Amino acid sequence: MEEQRTGWKPTCREVHRLVSEGLDRDLSLVERTRVRLHLWVCVACTRFSGQMDLLRRAMRQGPPP
């Protein structure tokens, strides 16, 4: 995972933070774009994002009856 910030390309740490924040609020267009660009090139963050998506869906379903 990359840890140096280089302009428009966010670090893995920043992507993890934004993906997590996306559970609680809508990300801005710029934030979503930066995350998507990073996910194109980073397998680890793509996996993390997928795991957060599963968590998001599970939270929406709520507890089983």
C-alpha positions as CSV (number, residue, x, y, z in Angstrom):
1,M,0.0,0.0,0.0
2,E,1.3,3.4,-0.9
3,E,1.7,5.9,1.9
4,Q,3.1,9.0,0.1
5,R,0.6,11.6,-1.1
6,T,1.0,12.7,-4.7
7,G,-1.4,15.4,-5.8
8,W,-4.8,14.0,-7.0
9,K,-3.8,10.4,-6.1
10,P,-4.8,9.7,-2.5
11,T,-2.9,7.4,-0.2
12,C,-4.3,4.1,0.8
13,R,-4.8,5.5,4.3
14,E,-6.9,8.4,2.9
15,V,-8.9,6.0,0.8
16,H,-9.6,3.8,3.8
17,R,-10.7,6.9,5.8
18,L,-13.0,8.1,3.0
19,V,-14.5,4.7,2.4
20,S,-15.3,4.4,6.1
21,E,-16.7,7.9,6.3
22,G,-18.9,7.0,3.3
23,L,-20.8,4.7,5.7
24,D,-21.9,7.7,7.7
25,R,-22.3,10.5,5.1
26,D,-22.4,11.1,1.4
27,L,-19.0,11.8,-0.1
28,S,-18.5,14.8,-2.3
29,L,-18.0,14.4,-6.0
30,V,-14.3,15.1,-5.6
31,E,-13.9,12.6,-2.8
32,R,-15.8,9.9,-4.8
33,T,-13.7,10.5,-7.9
34,R,-10.4,10.3,-5.9
35,V,-11.5,7.1,-4.3
36,R,-12.5,5.5,-7.7
37,L,-9.3,6.5,-9.4
38,H,-7.3,5.0,-6.5
39,L,-9.4,1.8,-6.6
40,W,-8.5,1.3,-10.3
41,V,-4.8,0.7,-9.3
42,C,-4.9,-0.6,-5.8
43,V,-6.1,-4.2,-5.2
44,A,-5.8,-3.9,-1.4
45,C,-8.1,-0.8,-1.2
46,T,-10.5,-2.4,-3.7
47,R,-10.8,-5.4,-1.3
48,F,-11.3,-3.1,1.7
49,S,-13.9,-1.1,-0.2
50,G,-15.7,-4.4,-1.0
51,Q,-15.7,-5.4,2.6
52,M,-17.1,-2.0,3.7
53,D,-19.8,-2.4,1.0
54,L,-20.8,-5.8,2.6
55,L,-20.9,-4.2,6.0
56,R,-23.1,-1.3,4.7
57,R,-25.6,-3.8,3.2
58,A,-25.6,-5.8,6.4
59,M,-26.3,-2.7,8.5
60,R,-29.2,-1.8,6.2
61,Q,-30.8,-5.2,6.6
62,G,-30.7,-4.9,10.4
63,P,-30.8,-7.8,12.8
64,P,-32.5,-11.1,11.9
65,P,-36.0,-11.5,13.4
